[in-house]
């Protein structure tokens, strides 16, 4: 167990062993409930969001999600002060967030089938699955679609361009569903 003392002014967290890490706060949960009626766990991430735990969704990010229910019923929470890709132990540096400012809107001209974001790290597409392979392929398929939309390229060209310009990362290996994200950094493809 590591106990972290957070210093928001310095932007660092320090544990009881003297290890210091940079803080990079984000919400672990941003999403909507499934369309099926009933009680739903907040643990697994889903195509319409939820417990995404994507460390790229920091302040200044725009996240697009498909809306599965009337009224959206968006829910956010699970503040993280810092987390590595993979969230390998099941937790990040969990923290309260006194204030989170969100701007919500619906758009019809940017259809998505899963989470897509524009972040300081670049364009991010996310994939979910039972295995890392499943999650990676879903994230990449979404990235190929996005490259076609943004740059007007064919699918084979999107695959070739992604091979040289897109980074693939494991988002999380916990929460019963594996997550991966593909990142197209700013300026990587012009």
Order of alpha helices (4+ residues) and beta strands (2+ residues): beta-beta-beta-beta-beta-beta-beta-beta-beta-beta-beta-alpha-alpha-beta-beta
